[in-house]
Amino acid sequence: MSKMSIIAEFWDFLKERKKWWLAPIFIFLLLLGALVVLGEGSVIAPLIYTLF
């Protein structure tokens, strides 16, 4: 399964089941995961430490 098919399947699930409240949670988790990955060994690390 490709990543795009997972995203498309999730989008279809949201449209069909009318679970729009899941979208902000999913987006927040993606952004938090990206912040952790990017801040692991970069210049952004001090910013992350001050946030948490």
mmCIF file as Biopython writes it, N, C-alpha, C and O atoms, coordinates in Angstrom:
data_model
#
loop_
_atom_site.group_PDB
_atom_site.id
_atom_site.type_symbol
_atom_site.label_atom_id
_atom_site.label_alt_id
_atom_site.label_comp_id
_atom_site.label_asym_id
_atom_site.label_entity_id
_atom_site.label_seq_id
_atom_site.pdbx_PDB_ins_code
_atom_site.Cartn_x
_atom_site.Cartn_y
_atom_site.Cartn_z
_atom_site.occupancy
_atom_site.B_iso_or_equiv
_atom_site.auth_seq_id
_atom_site.auth_asym_id
_atom_site.pdbx_PDB_model_num
ATOM 1   N N  . MET A ? 1  ? 0.835   -1.186 0.000  1.0 0.0 1  A 1 
ATOM 2   C CA . MET A ? 1  ? 0.000   0.000  0.000  1.0 0.0 1  A 1 
ATOM 3   C C  . MET A ? 1  ? 0.875   1.243  0.000  1.0 0.0 1  A 1 
ATOM 4   O O  . MET A ? 1  ? 1.813   1.356  0.790  1.0 0.0 1  A 1 
ATOM 5   N N  . SER A ? 2  ? 0.571   2.142  -0.863 1.0 0.0 2  A 1 
ATOM 6   C CA . SER A ? 2  ? 1.338   3.378  -0.901 1.0 0.0 2  A 1 
ATOM 7   C C  . SER A ? 2  ? 0.760   4.371  0.096  1.0 0.0 2  A 1 
ATOM 8   O O  . SER A ? 2  ? -0.369  4.224  0.564  1.0 0.0 2  A 1 
ATOM 9   N N  . LYS A ? 3  ? 1.545   5.369  0.406  1.0 0.0 3  A 1 
ATOM 10  C CA . LYS A ? 3  ? 1.108   6.385  1.365  1.0 0.0 3  A 1 
ATOM 11  C C  . LYS A ? 3  ? -0.090  7.161  0.838  1.0 0.0 3  A 1 
ATOM 12  O O  . LYS A ? 3  ? -0.984  7.530  1.599  1.0 0.0 3  A 1 
ATOM 13  N N  . MET A ? 4  ? -0.105  7.406  -0.460 1.0 0.0 4  A 1 
ATOM 14  C CA . MET A ? 4  ? -1.203  8.168  -1.043 1.0 0.0 4  A 1 
ATOM 15  C C  . MET A ? 4  ? -2.515  7.398  -0.964 1.0 0.0 4  A 1 
ATOM 16  O O  . MET A ? 4  ? -3.575  8.002  -0.796 1.0 0.0 4  A 1 
ATOM 17  N N  . SER A ? 5  ? -2.459  6.084  -1.083 1.0 0.0 5  A 1 
ATOM 18  C CA . SER A ? 5  ? -3.698  5.319  -1.004 1.0 0.0 5  A 1 
ATOM 19  C C  . SER A ? 5  ? -4.237  5.314  0.424  1.0 0.0 5  A 1 
ATOM 20  O O  . SER A ? 5  ? -5.450  5.268  0.629  1.0 0.0 5  A 1 
ATOM 21  N N  . ILE A ? 6  ? -3.355  5.361  1.396  1.0 0.0 6  A 1 
ATOM 22  C CA . ILE A ? 6  ? -3.798  5.431  2.794  1.0 0.0 6  A 1 
ATOM 23  C C  . ILE A ? 6  ? -4.475  6.769  3.053  1.0 0.0 6  A 1 
ATOM 24  O O  . ILE A ? 6  ? -5.512  6.828  3.714  1.0 0.0 6  A 1 
ATOM 25  N N  . ILE A ? 7  ? -3.891  7.838  2.533  1.0 0.0 7  A 1 
ATOM 26  C CA . ILE A ? 7  ? -4.487  9.165  2.709  1.0 0.0 7  A 1 
ATOM 27  C C  . ILE A ? 7  ? -5.826  9.243  1.984  1.0 0.0 7  A 1 
ATOM 28  O O  . ILE A ? 7  ? -6.790  9.791  2.517  1.0 0.0 7  A 1 
ATOM 29  N N  . ALA A ? 8  ? -5.888  8.697  0.772  1.0 0.0 8  A 1 
ATOM 30  C CA . ALA A ? 8  ? -7.148  8.709  0.013  1.0 0.0 8  A 1 
ATOM 31  C C  . ALA A ? 8  ? -8.213  7.882  0.724  1.0 0.0 8  A 1 
ATOM 32  O O  . ALA A ? 8  ? -9.379  8.273  0.768  1.0 0.0 8  A 1 
ATOM 33  N N  . GLU A ? 9  ? -7.819  6.751  1.275  1.0 0.0 9  A 1 
ATOM 34  C CA . GLU A ? 9  ? -8.777  5.913  1.997  1.0 0.0 9  A 1 
ATOM 35  C C  . GLU A ? 9  ? -9.275  6.626  3.261  1.0 0.0 9  A 1 
ATOM 36  O O  . GLU A ? 9  ? -10.458 6.549  3.591  1.0 0.0 9  A 1 
ATOM 37  N N  . PHE A ? 10 ? -8.389  7.308  3.954  1.0 0.0 10 A 1 
ATOM 38  C CA . PHE A ? 10 ? -8.797  8.052  5.146  1.0 0.0 10 A 1 
ATOM 39  C C  . PHE A ? 10 ? -9.749  9.183  4.766  1.0 0.0 10 A 1 
ATOM 40  O O  . PHE A ? 10 ? -10.724 9.435  5.475  1.0 0.0 10 A 1 
ATOM 41  N N  . TRP A ? 11 ? -9.475  9.864  3.656  1.0 0.0 11 A 1 
ATOM 42  C CA . TRP A ? 11 ? -10.341 10.944 3.189  1.0 0.0 11 A 1 
ATOM 43  C C  . TRP A ? 11 ? -11.725 10.404 2.829  1.0 0.0 11 A 1 
ATOM 44  O O  . TRP A ? 11 ? -12.742 11.013 3.163  1.0 0.0 11 A 1 
ATOM 45  N N  . ASP A ? 12 ? -11.756 9.258  2.145  1.0 0.0 12 A 1 
ATOM 46  C CA . ASP A ? 12 ? -13.042 8.636  1.807  1.0 0.0 12 A 1 
ATOM 47  C C  . ASP A ? 12 ? -13.805 8.235  3.066  1.0 0.0 12 A 1 
ATOM 48  O O  . ASP A ? 12 ? -15.027 8.374  3.124  1.0 0.0 12 A 1 
ATOM 49  N N  . PHE A ? 13 ? -13.091 7.740  4.069  1.0 0.0 13 A 1 
ATOM 50  C CA . PHE A ? 13 ? -13.726 7.383  5.336  1.0 0.0 13 A 1 
ATOM 51  C C  . PHE A ? 13 ? -14.369 8.604  5.983  1.0 0.0 13 A 1 
ATOM 52  O O  . PHE A ? 13 ? -15.500 8.537  6.465  1.0 0.0 13 A 1 
ATOM 53  N N  . LEU A ? 14 ? -13.636 9.730  5.992  1.0 0.0 14 A 1 
ATOM 54  C CA . LEU A ? 14 ? -14.173 10.956 6.588  1.0 0.0 14 A 1 
ATOM 55  C C  . LEU A ? 14 ? -15.422 11.425 5.851  1.0 0.0 14 A 1 
ATOM 56  O O  . LEU A ? 14 ? -16.403 11.822 6.480  1.0 0.0 14 A 1 
ATOM 57  N N  . LYS A ? 15 ? -15.388 11.381 4.509  1.0 0.0 15 A 1 
ATOM 58  C CA . LYS A ? 15 ? -16.533 11.835 3.726  1.0 0.0 15 A 1 
ATOM 59  C C  . LYS A ? 15 ? -17.739 10.921 3.905  1.0 0.0 15 A 1 
ATOM 60  O O  . LYS A ? 15 ? -18.862 11.402 4.060  1.0 0.0 15 A 1 
ATOM 61  N N  . GLU A ? 16 ? -17.520 9.622  3.885  1.0 0.0 16 A 1 
ATOM 62  C CA . GLU A ? 16 ? -18.629 8.673  3.927  1.0 0.0 16 A 1 
ATOM 63  C C  . GLU A ? 16 ? -19.262 8.587  5.301  1.0 0.0 16 A 1 
ATOM 64  O O  . GLU A ? 16 ? -20.487 8.538  5.418  1.0 0.0 16 A 1 
ATOM 65  N N  . ARG A ? 17 ? -18.443 8.569  6.344  1.0 0.0 17 A 1 
ATOM 66  C CA . ARG A ? 17 ? -18.951 8.380  7.705  1.0 0.0 17 A 1 
ATOM 67  C C  . ARG A ? 17 ? -19.264 9.688  8.424  1.0 0.0 17 A 1 
ATOM 68  O O  . ARG A ? 17 ? -19.792 9.674  9.536  1.0 0.0 17 A 1 
ATOM 69  N N  . LYS A ? 18 ? -18.941 10.828 7.792  1.0 0.0 18 A 1 
ATOM 70  C CA . LYS A ? 18 ? -19.183 12.159 8.372  1.0 0.0 18 A 1 
ATOM 71  C C  . LYS A ? 18 ? -18.464 12.328 9.714  1.0 0.0 18 A 1 
ATOM 72  O O  . LYS A ? 18 ? -19.027 12.851 10.676 1.0 0.0 18 A 1 
ATOM 73  N N  . LYS A ? 19 ? -17.229 11.880 9.754  1.0 0.0 19 A 1 
ATOM 74  C CA . LYS A ? 19 ? -16.403 11.985 10.967 1.0 0.0 19 A 1 
ATOM 75  C C  . LYS A ? 19 ? -15.423 13.145 10.832 1.0 0.0 19 A 1 
ATOM 76  O O  . LYS A ? 19 ? -14.217 12.958 10.994 1.0 0.0 19 A 1 
ATOM 77  N N  . TRP A ? 20 ? -15.923 14.328 10.539 1.0 0.0 20 A 1 
ATOM 78  C CA . TRP A ? 20 ? -15.059 15.478 10.297 1.0 0.0 20 A 1 
ATOM 79  C C  . TRP A ? 20 ? -14.289 15.907 11.536 1.0 0.0 20 A 1 
ATOM 80  O O  . TRP A ? 20 ? -13.267 16.582 11.415 1.0 0.0 20 A 1 
ATOM 81  N N  . TRP A ? 21 ? -14.751 15.535 12.717 1.0 0.0 21 A 1 
ATOM 82  C CA . TRP A ? 21 ? -14.047 15.925 13.932 1.0 0.0 21 A 1 
ATOM 83  C C  . TRP A ? 21 ? -12.712 15.193 14.065 1.0 0.0 21 A 1 
ATOM 84  O O  . TRP A ? 21 ? -11.868 15.602 14.862 1.0 0.0 21 A 1 
ATOM 85  N N  . LEU A ? 22 ? -12.507 14.121 13.301 1.0 0.0 22 A 1 
ATOM 86  C CA . LEU A ? 22 ? -11.235 13.402 13.340 1.0 0.0 22 A 1 
ATOM 87  C C  . LEU A ? 22 ? -10.126 14.132 12.575 1.0 0.0 22 A 1 
ATOM 88  O O  . LEU A ? 22 ? -8.946  13.939 12.869 1.0 0.0 22 A 1 
ATOM 89  N N  . ALA A ? 23 ? -10.488 14.957 11.611 1.0 0.0 23 A 1 
ATOM 90  C CA . ALA A ? 23 ? -9.489  15.624 10.767 1.0 0.0 23 A 1 
ATOM 91  C C  . ALA A ? 23 ? -8.539  16.523 11.568 1.0 0.0 23 A 1 
ATOM 92  O O  . ALA A ? 23 ? -7.328  16.416 11.374 1.0 0.0 23 A 1 
ATOM 93  N N  . PRO A ? 24 ? -9.023  17.409 12.464 1.0 0.0 24 A 1 
ATOM 94  C CA . PRO A ? 24 ? -8.074  18.242 13.224 1.0 0.0 24 A 1 
ATOM 95  C C  . PRO A ? 24 ? -7.154  17.423 14.133 1.0 0.0 24 A 1 
ATOM 96  O O  . PRO A ? 24 ? -5.991  17.781 14.324 1.0 0.0 24 A 1 
ATOM 97  N N  . ILE A ? 25 ? -7.661  16.347 14.683 1.0 0.0 25 A 1 
ATOM 98  C CA . ILE A ? 25 ? -6.830  15.489 15.538 1.0 0.0 25 A 1 
ATOM 99  C C  . ILE A ? 25 ? -5.722  14.854 14.709 1.0 0.0 25 A 1 
ATOM 100 O O  . ILE A ? 25 ? -4.564  14.828 15.125 1.0 0.0 25 A 1 
ATOM 101 N N  . PHE A ? 26 ? -6.077  14.347 13.546 1.0 0.0 26 A 1 
ATOM 102 C CA . PHE A ? 26 ? -5.112  13.710 12.661 1.0 0.0 26 A 1 
ATOM 103 C C  . PHE A ? 26 ? -4.051  14.705 12.190 1.0 0.0 26 A 1 
ATOM 104 O O  . PHE A ? 26 ? -2.864  14.381 12.163 1.0 0.0 26 A 1 
ATOM 105 N N  . ILE A ? 27 ? -4.473  15.902 11.823 1.0 0.0 27 A 1 
ATOM 106 C CA . ILE A ? 27 ? -3.533  16.935 11.369 1.0 0.0 27 A 1 
ATOM 107 C C  . ILE A ? 27 ? -2.592  17.345 12.497 1.0 0.0 27 A 1 
ATOM 108 O O  . ILE A ? 27 ? -1.395  17.527 12.275 1.0 0.0 27 A 1 
ATOM 109 N N  . PHE A ? 28 ? -3.139  17.492 13.720 1.0 0.0 28 A 1 
ATOM 110 C CA . PHE A ? 28 ? -2.305  17.851 14.861 1.0 0.0 28 A 1 
ATOM 111 C C  . PHE A ? 28 ? -1.262  16.768 15.138 1.0 0.0 28 A 1 
ATOM 112 O O  . PHE A ? 28 ? -0.104  17.082 15.414 1.0 0.0 28 A 1 
ATOM 113 N N  . LEU A ? 29 ? -1.656  15.512 15.069 1.0 0.0 29 A 1 
ATOM 114 C CA . LEU A ? 29 ? -0.707  14.425 15.303 1.0 0.0 29 A 1 
ATOM 115 C C  . LEU A ? 29 ? 0.377   14.385 14.228 1.0 0.0 29 A 1 
ATOM 116 O O  . LEU A ? 29 ? 1.540   14.114 14.527 1.0 0.0 29 A 1 
ATOM 117 N N  . LEU A ? 30 ? 0.002   14.653 12.988 1.0 0.0 30 A 1 
ATOM 118 C CA . LEU A ? 30 ? 1.001   14.710 11.916 1.0 0.0 30 A 1 
ATOM 119 C C  . LEU A ? 30 ? 1.998   15.842 12.140 1.0 0.0 30 A 1 
ATOM 120 O O  . LEU A ? 30 ? 3.204   15.656 11.978 1.0 0.0 30 A 1 
ATOM 121 N N  . LEU A ? 31 ? 1.489   17.018 12.516 1.0 0.0 31 A 1 
ATOM 122 C CA . LEU A ? 31 ? 2.382   18.153 12.767 1.0 0.0 31 A 1 
ATOM 123 C C  . LEU A ? 31 ? 3.292   17.904 13.965 1.0 0.0 31 A 1 
ATOM 124 O O  . LEU A ? 31 ? 4.471   18.257 13.937 1.0 0.0 31 A 1 
ATOM 125 N N  . LEU A ? 32 ? 2.752   17.303 15.006 1.0 0.0 32 A 1 
ATOM 126 C CA . LEU A ? 32 ? 3.565   16.985 16.180 1.0 0.0 32 A 1 
ATOM 127 C C  . LEU A ? 32 ? 4.646   15.967 15.837 1.0 0.0 32 A 1 
ATOM 128 O O  . LEU A ? 32 ? 5.786   16.098 16.285 1.0 0.0 32 A 1 
ATOM 129 N N  . GLY A ? 33 ? 4.301   14.966 15.054 1.0 0.0 33 A 1 
ATOM 130 C CA . GLY A ? 33 ? 5.284   13.979 14.615 1.0 0.0 33 A 1 
ATOM 131 C C  . GLY A ? 33 ? 6.368   14.604 13.761 1.0 0.0 33 A 1 
ATOM 132 O O  . GLY A ? 33 ? 7.545   14.276 13.912 1.0 0.0 33 A 1 
ATOM 133 N N  . ALA A ? 34 ? 5.982   15.506 12.858 1.0 0.0 34 A 1 
ATOM 134 C CA . ALA A ? 34 ? 6.967   16.192 12.022 1.0 0.0 34 A 1 
ATOM 135 C C  . ALA A ? 34 ? 7.883   17.064 12.871 1.0 0.0 34 A 1 
ATOM 136 O O  . ALA A ? 34 ? 9.083   17.142 12.605 1.0 0.0 34 A 1 
ATOM 137 N N  . LEU A ? 35 ? 7.338   17.715 13.881 1.0 0.0 35 A 1 
ATOM 138 C CA . LEU A ? 35 ? 8.145   18.549 14.773 1.0 0.0 35 A 1 
ATOM 139 C C  . LEU A ? 35 ? 9.172   17.716 15.524 1.0 0.0 35 A 1 
ATOM 140 O O  . LEU A ? 35 ? 10.317  18.137 15.689 1.0 0.0 35 A 1 
ATOM 141 N N  . VAL A ? 36 ? 8.773   16.555 15.970 1.0 0.0 36 A 1 
ATOM 142 C CA . VAL A ? 36 ? 9.700   15.676 16.696 1.0 0.0 36 A 1 
ATOM 143 C C  . VAL A ? 36 ? 10.800  15.179 15.763 1.0 0.0 36 A 1 
ATOM 144 O O  . VAL A ? 36 ? 11.973  15.168 16.137 1.0 0.0 36 A 1 
ATOM 145 N N  . VAL A ? 37 ? 10.431  14.772 14.562 1.0 0.0 37 A 1 
ATOM 146 C CA . VAL A ? 37 ? 11.426  14.261 13.611 1.0 0.0 37 A 1 
ATOM 147 C C  . VAL A ? 37 ? 12.390  15.360 13.193 1.0 0.0 37 A 1 
ATOM 148 O O  . VAL A ? 37 ? 13.600  15.135 13.148 1.0 0.0 37 A 1 
ATOM 149 N N  . LEU A ? 38 ? 11.875  16.541 12.888 1.0 0.0 38 A 1 
ATOM 150 C CA . LEU A ? 38 ? 12.745  17.632 12.451 1.0 0.0 38 A 1 
ATOM 151 C C  . LEU A ? 38 ? 13.615  18.169 13.584 1.0 0.0 38 A 1 
ATOM 152 O O  . LEU A ? 38 ? 14.735  18.620 13.345 1.0 0.0 38 A 1 
ATOM 153 N N  . GLY A ? 39 ? 13.119  18.124 14.786 1.0 0.0 39 A 1 
ATOM 154 C CA . GLY A ? 39 ? 13.866  18.693 15.902 1.0 0.0 39 A 1 
ATOM 155 C C  . GLY A ? 39 ? 14.832  17.754 16.565 1.0 0.0 39 A 1 
ATOM 156 O O  . GLY A ? 39 ? 15.475  18.121 17.548 1.0 0.0 39 A 1 
ATOM 157 N N  . GLU A ? 40 ? 14.948  16.559 16.055 1.0 0.0 40 A 1 
ATOM 158 C CA . GLU A ? 40 ? 15.791  15.559 16.685 1.0 0.0 40 A 1 
ATOM 159 C C  . GLU A ? 40 ? 17.270  15.945 16.670 1.0 0.0 40 A 1 
ATOM 160 O O  . GLU A ? 40 ? 17.978  15.713 17.651 1.0 0.0 40 A 1 
ATOM 161 N N  . GLY A ? 41 ? 17.732  16.518 15.595 1.0 0.0 41 A 1 
ATOM 162 C CA . GLY A ? 41 ? 19.140  16.871 15.539 1.0 0.0 41 A 1 
ATOM 163 C C  . GLY A ? 41 ? 19.371  18.116 14.716 1.0 0.0 41 A 1 
ATOM 164 O O  . GLY A ? 41 ? 20.301  18.168 13.910 1.0 0.0 41 A 1 
ATOM 165 N N  . SER A ? 42 ? 18.549  19.100 14.906 1.0 0.0 42 A 1 
ATOM 166 C CA . SER A ? 42 ? 18.677  20.280 14.054 1.0 0.0 42 A 1 
ATOM 167 C C  . SER A ? 42 ? 18.696  21.552 14.889 1.0 0.0 42 A 1 
ATOM 168 O O  . SER A ? 42 ? 18.763  21.515 16.118 1.0 0.0 42 A 1 
ATOM 169 N N  . VAL A ? 43 ? 18.634  22.670 14.189 1.0 0.0 43 A 1 
ATOM 170 C CA . VAL A ? 43 ? 18.638  23.976 14.824 1.0 0.0 43 A 1 
ATOM 171 C C  . VAL A ? 43 ? 17.310  24.230 15.542 1.0 0.0 43 A 1 
ATOM 172 O O  . VAL A ? 43 ? 17.241  25.088 16.422 1.0 0.0 43 A 1 
ATOM 173 N N  . ILE A ? 44 ? 16.274  23.508 15.182 1.0 0.0 44 A 1 
ATOM 174 C CA . ILE A ? 44 ? 14.949  23.708 15.766 1.0 0.0 44 A 1 
ATOM 175 C C  . ILE A ? 44 ? 14.855  23.130 17.185 1.0 0.0 44 A 1 
ATOM 176 O O  . ILE A ? 44 ? 13.923  23.447 17.923 1.0 0.0 44 A 1 
ATOM 177 N N  . ALA A ? 45 ? 15.811  22.289 17.562 1.0 0.0 45 A 1 
ATOM 178 C CA . ALA A ? 45 ? 15.762  21.611 18.861 1.0 0.0 45 A 1 
ATOM 179 C C  . ALA A ? 45 ? 15.585  22.569 20.057 1.0 0.0 45 A 1 
ATOM 180 O O  . ALA A ? 45 ? 14.760  22.272 20.922 1.0 0.0 45 A 1 
ATOM 181 N N  . PRO A ? 46 ? 16.305  23.694 20.156 1.0 0.0 46 A 1 
ATOM 182 C CA . PRO A ? 46 ? 16.078  24.588 21.293 1.0 0.0 46 A 1 
ATOM 183 C C  . PRO A ? 46 ? 14.662  25.145 21.345 1.0 0.0 46 A 1 
ATOM 184 O O  . PRO A ? 46 ? 14.126  25.372 22.429 1.0 0.0 46 A 1 
ATOM 185 N N  . LEU A ? 47 ? 14.052  25.369 20.183 1.0 0.0 47 A 1 
ATOM 186 C CA . LEU A ? 47 ? 12.672  25.837 20.149 1.0 0.0 47 A 1 
ATOM 187 C C  . LEU A ? 47 ? 11.731  24.791 20.723 1.0 0.0 47 A 1 
ATOM 188 O O  . LEU A ? 47 ? 10.810  25.122 21.471 1.0 0.0 47 A 1 
ATOM 189 N N  . ILE A ? 48 ? 11.956  23.542 20.378 1.0 0.0 48 A 1 
ATOM 190 C CA . ILE A ? 48 ? 11.093  22.473 20.881 1.0 0.0 48 A 1 
ATOM 191 C C  . ILE A ? 48 ? 11.220  22.359 22.396 1.0 0.0 48 A 1 
ATOM 192 O O  . ILE A ? 48 ? 10.224  22.167 23.095 1.0 0.0 48 A 1 
ATOM 193 N N  . TYR A ? 49 ? 12.435  22.476 22.897 1.0 0.0 49 A 1 
ATOM 194 C CA . TYR A ? 49 ? 12.631  22.368 24.348 1.0 0.0 49 A 1 
ATOM 195 C C  . TYR A ? 49 ? 11.899  23.498 25.095 1.0 0.0 49 A 1 
ATOM 196 O O  . TYR A ? 49 ? 11.402  23.289 26.201 1.0 0.0 49 A 1 
ATOM 197 N N  . THR A ? 50 ? 11.836  24.673 24.497 1.0 0.0 50 A 1 
ATOM 198 C CA . THR A ? 50 ? 11.138  25.760 25.167 1.0 0.0 50 A 1 
ATOM 199 C C  . THR A ? 50 ? 9.616   25.586 25.092 1.0 0.0 50 A 1 
ATOM 200 O O  . THR A ? 50 ? 8.897   26.083 25.959 1.0 0.0 50 A 1 
ATOM 201 N N  . LEU A ? 51 ? 9.121   24.886 24.067 1.0 0.0 51 A 1 
ATOM 202 C CA . LEU A ? 51 ? 7.681   24.649 23.953 1.0 0.0 51 A 1 
ATOM 203 C C  . LEU A ? 51 ? 7.187   23.656 24.995 1.0 0.0 51 A 1 
ATOM 204 O O  . LEU A ? 51 ? 6.085   23.795 25.525 1.0 0.0 51 A 1 
ATOM 205 N N  . PHE A ? 52 ? 8.010   22.654 25.284 1.0 0.0 52 A 1 
ATOM 206 C CA . PHE A ? 52 ? 7.579   21.613 26.203 1.0 0.0 52 A 1 
ATOM 207 C C  . PHE A ? 52 ? 8.305   21.761 27.513 1.0 0.0 52 A 1 
ATOM 208 O O  . PHE A ? 52 ? 8.084   20.975 28.434 1.0 0.0 52 A 1 
#
